[in-house]
Amino acid sequence: MNLNINLTMNKTKTLIFVGRSGSGKGTQIELLKNLFASKYEGTEIKLIAMGDIFRAFFKESGYVQDIARDISMKQGKFQPDFITDALFVRNTINILDENSILFFDGYPRNINQLEIMRELLNYVNRGKPIVLNIEVSRESVKTRMLSRGRGDDNDSAINSRLDEYDKYILPMLEVLKTDSSFDYIEIKGEGKIEEIHADIINKINPYLS
């Protein structure tokens, strides 16, 4: 594999990962975080993962939390913007600083959330974020999700999550493709993990200097 990565990072970097549930985003984020940790010693690497944030929220007791658990875990639908945005902003402003490498996973998920992301990053002077869209077909991710055996990965909930992705995220991606505020990169996510990782490195390399 060709992992010829530029070792000089001249600007603060922000990377936004997009992809269907089961596309392997989490695996690729961990590989990239580990690589950056070895290449950019002394630079802190931080992650905002909305899946983790929501799981912590679901563990809380409360009427709203009960409704939210049902929406996500039984119905397989995205949470409304007012909850998602509140959790995203609260968790993000608590870790933001000037110099860290910042990863986002699971936000934004629609055009309105994209505008909030843009406003927040502009506010803290974080330059052009890199958007990595890991492309995997509905059929492939459905097979992956059914095979992993999670309690909320039943056929109905999976189809609902996939429909939500098509309804909200695909239109957002069309905006991102022509938006000069972001560096948009597509990654084919159907191959071997190592090959996808190498493809990511080769494609982001020009944006790291």
C-alpha positions in Angstrom: 0.0 0.0 0.0 1.1 3.5 -0.7 0.8 5.5 2.5 3.0 8.5 1.4 1.5 11.1 3.7 2.8 14.7 4.0 4.4 15.1 7.4 3.9 18.9 7.6 0.5 20.2 8.7 0.4 24.0 8.2 -3.2 24.5 9.2 -5.7 23.2 11.7 -7.5 20.2 10.2 -11.1 19.2 10.4 -12.3 16.0 8.9 -16.0 15.1 8.5 -16.9 11.5 7.8 -20.2 10.7 6.0 -21.5 7.2 5.1 -24.4 4.9 5.6 -24.7 2.9 8.9 -22.5 -0.2 8.3 -20.2 1.6 5.8 -17.1 1.1 8.0 -16.7 4.8 8.9 -15.8 4.0 12.5 -13.0 1.6 11.4 -11.6 4.1 9.0 -11.7 6.9 11.5 -9.8 4.8 14.0 -7.1 3.9 11.5 -6.7 7.5 10.4 -6.6 8.7 14.0 -3.8 6.2 14.8 -1.9 7.2 11.7 -2.1 10.9 12.5 -1.1 10.2 16.1 2.1 8.7 14.8 2.8 11.3 12.1 1.9 14.5 14.1 3.3 13.9 17.6 2.3 16.5 20.0 -0.9 17.4 18.1 -4.1 16.4 20.0 -6.7 14.4 18.0 -10.3 14.7 19.0 -13.5 13.0 17.8 -17.1 14.0 17.9 -19.1 10.8 17.2 -22.8 11.4 17.3 -23.5 7.7 17.7 -21.6 7.7 21.0 -23.2 11.0 22.1 -26.7 9.6 21.4 -25.9 6.3 23.2 -24.9 8.3 26.3 -28.1 10.4 26.0 -30.3 7.2 25.7 -28.8 5.9 29.0 -30.2 9.0 30.8 -33.6 8.8 32.4 -36.3 11.2 31.3 -39.4 11.6 29.2 -37.6 13.0 26.2 -34.9 10.4 26.4 -37.6 7.7 26.3 -39.1 9.2 23.1 -35.6 9.5 21.6 -34.8 5.9 22.3 -37.9 4.7 20.6 -37.3 6.9 17.5 -33.7 5.6 17.0 -33.8 2.0 18.3 -37.2 0.8 17.4 -38.3 3.0 14.5 -34.8 3.4 12.9 -35.4 7.1 12.2 -33.1 10.1 12.6 -33.6 12.4 15.6 -35.2 15.8 15.0 -32.8 18.7 14.4 -33.5 20.4 17.7 -32.2 17.4 19.7 -29.4 16.6 17.3 -28.2 20.2 17.0 -28.3 20.8 20.8 -26.2 17.7 21.6 -23.8 18.4 18.8 -23.2 22.0 19.7 -22.9 21.3 23.4 -20.4 18.5 23.0 -18.4 20.3 20.3 -17.9 23.6 22.0 -16.6 21.7 25.1 -13.7 20.2 23.2 -12.8 22.9 20.6 -9.4 24.5 20.6 -7.1 26.2 18.2 -4.6 23.4 17.3 -6.1 19.9 17.5 -7.1 17.7 14.6 -10.8 17.3 14.8 -12.9 14.4 13.4 -16.7 14.4 13.1 -18.8 11.3 12.6 -22.6 11.4 12.3 -23.0 15.1 11.8 -24.2 16.8 9.7 -27.0 14.7 8.4 -29.1 17.2 6.4 -28.8 20.5 4.7 -29.9 22.5 7.8 -27.3 20.8 10.0 -24.7 21.5 7.3 -25.3 25.2 7.7 -24.9 24.9 11.5 -21.6 23.1 10.9 -20.4 25.8 8.5 -21.4 28.5 11.0 -19.6 26.9 13.9 -16.4 26.1 12.0 -16.3 29.7 10.6 -16.8 31.1 14.1 -13.7 29.3 15.4 -11.6 29.9 12.3 -11.2 26.3 11.2 -10.6 26.8 7.5 -11.9 24.4 4.9 -13.0 21.1 6.5 -12.4 17.9 4.5 -15.5 15.8 3.9 -14.9 12.1 3.3 -18.0 10.3 1.9 -17.5 6.5 2.2 -19.8 5.1 -0.6 -21.3 1.7 0.1 -24.5 0.4 -1.5 -27.7 -0.2 0.4 -27.5 -3.9 -0.2 -23.9 -4.2 1.2 -24.6 -2.2 4.4 -27.8 -4.0 5.0 -26.0 -7.4 4.9 -23.3 -6.0 7.2 -25.8 -4.7 9.7 -27.8 -7.9 9.8 -24.6 -10.0 10.3 -23.4 -7.9 13.3 -26.3 -9.0 15.4 -27.1 -5.8 17.3 -30.5 -5.6 19.0 -31.6 -2.6 17.0 -30.5 -4.1 13.7 -33.7 -5.8 12.7 -34.9 -5.7 9.1 -37.5 -3.0 9.6 -35.2 -0.6 11.5 -32.4 -1.1 9.0 -34.6 -0.3 6.1 -35.9 2.8 7.9 -32.4 4.0 8.6 -31.4 3.5 5.0 -34.5 5.4 3.8 -33.6 8.2 6.2 -30.1 8.4 4.7 -31.5 8.6 1.2 -34.1 11.2 2.2 -31.8 13.6 4.2 -28.1 12.9 3.6 -28.0 12.3 -0.2 -29.4 15.8 -0.9 -26.8 17.2 1.5 -24.1 15.5 -0.4 -25.2 17.1 -3.6 -24.8 20.5 -2.0 -21.4 19.5 -0.7 -20.1 18.5 -4.1 -20.3 22.0 -5.3 -19.7 23.9 -2.1 -16.4 25.7 -2.1 -16.4 26.0 1.7 -15.6 22.2 2.0 -13.1 19.9 0.3 -15.3 17.0 -0.7 -13.8 13.6 -1.4 -15.6 10.3 -2.3 -14.2 7.0 -1.2 -15.3 3.6 -2.5 -16.1 1.6 0.7 -16.7 -1.9 -0.8 -13.1 -3.2 -0.8 -10.7 -4.5 1.9 -10.2 -2.3 5.0 -6.6 -1.8 4.2 -7.3 -0.8 0.6 -9.9 1.7 1.7 -7.5 3.1 4.2 -4.8 3.6 1.6 -7.3 5.3 -0.7 -8.3 7.7 2.0 -4.6 8.6 2.7 -3.8 9.1 -0.9 -6.8 11.3 -1.5 -6.5 13.5 1.6 -2.7 13.9 1.3 -2.9 17.0 -1.0 -5.1 18.8 1.6 -2.7 18.4 4.6 -0.1 21.0 3.7 
